[in-house]
Amino acid sequence: MNNNYLLRASIAGAVIGAVSVTLDLLQVCCPFAGIGFIGFAAMVGLIWYYARGYAQSCGSAGCSYGQVLGFIVVSMVFAGVLYGAVKAVAVNTFAEEEFRILLDKSMDMIKQMGIYSKAQIKQMNGMMDTIQFNPIFIVISSVFSMVFNGVLYGLVIAAFTRREADPFAEEISNEE
């Protein structure tokens, strides 16, 4: 991998991660029905935009399906790290109360199901608290989540953004 490849991937990942974490925090702080679809459309649109830009940068050599998909995966690793880092800070500082409310709501739903004992619910509450607010877990799970989503969307996006090699490029350069 050359530096240009990593630079392109890191820029794509930074933008995708920043937009994703902004929309997710917006959903938690002031929820409304359409933000999930907006987040999905923004992620797909940004992956498409950066994958297409990468494929076009390959020039006359072309860019295969695997190369574009690899670029998407590397970009999503960068996006996951940024997303996880920002979310870990948000969860443990300025948005902690909102995340505690969400955790309490989910624990209330588990209690209402009536299939767990009080000891099990107490144990689940402790585990959920640890998982929800542990920065290392947040970053690692964010990386896996972003890469998984990126691969799912990238399987289709890479098929449409790849570029075939220019068959006439070698002939033109030989004539000169």
PEVENLIN-V590109 format. One record per residue. RES is the residue in three letters. OMEGA is omega in whole degrees, 0 to 359 (999 if undefined). D_FIRST is the distance of its C-alpha to the first C-alpha in whole Angstrom. Layout:
RES_OMEGA_D_FIRST + RES_OMEGA_D_FIRST
//
This chain:
MET_179_0 + ASN_183_4 + ASN_179_7 + ASN_179_8 + TYR_180_6 + LEU_177_7 + LEU_178_10 + ARG_181_11 + ALA_181_11 + SER_177_13 + ILE_178_15 + ALA_180_16 + GLY_179_16 + ALA_181_19 + VAL_180_21 + ILE_180_21 + GLY_181_22 + ALA_179_24 + VAL_181_26 + SER_181_26 + VAL_177_28 + THR_180_30 + LEU_179_31 + ASP_178_32 + LEU_176_34 + LEU_178_36 + GLN_181_37 + VAL_186_38 + CYS_180_40 + CYS_187_41 + PRO_167_41 + PHE_193_42 + ALA_188_41 + GLY_186_39 + ILE_178_36 + GLY_178_34 + PHE_178_34 + ILE_178_33 + GLY_178_30 + PHE_182_29 + ALA_179_29 + ALA_180_27 + MET_180_24 + VAL_180_24 + GLY_179_25 + LEU_177_22 + ILE_179_20 + TRP_183_21 + TYR_183_21 + TYR_177_17 + ALA_178_16 + ARG_177_18 + GLY_177_17 + TYR_181_13 + ALA_179_15 + GLN_180_17 + SER_180_14 + CYS_176_13 + GLY_185_16 + SER_178_18 + ALA_181_16 + GLY_182_16 + CYS_184_14 + SER_177_15 + TYR_181_16 + GLY_178_14 + GLN_180_11 + VAL_179_13 + LEU_176_14 + GLY_177_11 + PHE_179_10 + ILE_180_14 + VAL_180_13 + VAL_177_11 + SER_182_13 + MET_173_16 + VAL_177_15 + PHE_180_15 + ALA_180_18 + GLY_179_20 + VAL_179_19 + LEU_180_21 + TYR_181_24 + GLY_181_25 + ALA_181_25 + VAL_180_27 + LYS_179_29 + ALA_178_30 + VAL_182_31 + ALA_183_33 + VAL_184_35 + ASN_179_36 + THR_192_37 + PHE_180_38 + ALA_184_38 + GLU_182_39 + GLU_179_43 + GLU_179_41 + PHE_175_39 + ARG_177_42 + ILE_178_44 + LEU_179_42 + LEU_179_42 + ASP_178_46 + LYS_180_46 + SER_177_44 + MET_175_46 + ASP_178_49 + MET_178_48 + ILE_178_48 + LYS_182_51 + GLN_179_53 + MET_175_51 + GLY_182_54 + ILE_181_52 + TYR_177_51 + SER_180_53 + LYS_178_54 + ALA_179_52 + GLN_179_49 + ILE_178_49 + LYS_179_49 + GLN_178_46 + MET_180_44 + ASN_178_44 + GLY_179_43 + MET_180_40 + MET_178_39 + ASP_179_40 + THR_182_37 + ILE_185_35 + GLN_188_35 + PHE_179_35 + ASN_184_33 + PRO_181_30 + ILE_179_28 + PHE_180_29 + ILE_181_28 + VAL_182_24 + ILE_180_24 + SER_178_26 + SER_178_24 + VAL_179_20 + PHE_180_22 + SER_181_24 + MET_179_21 + VAL_179_19 + PHE_178_22 + ASN_180_23 + GLY_178_20 + VAL_179_19 + LEU_179_23 + TYR_183_23 + GLY_178_19 + LEU_178_21 + VAL_184_23 + ILE_181_21 + ALA_179_19 + ALA_182_21 + PHE_183_23 + THR_180_20 + ARG_180_18 + ARG_175_19 + GLU_176_20 + ALA_178_19 + ASP_184_22 + PRO_182_24 + PHE_184_26 + ALA_181_23 + GLU_179_24 + GLU_180_27 + ILE_181_28 + SER_177_25 + ASN_182_28 + GLU_183_31 + GLU_999_30
//
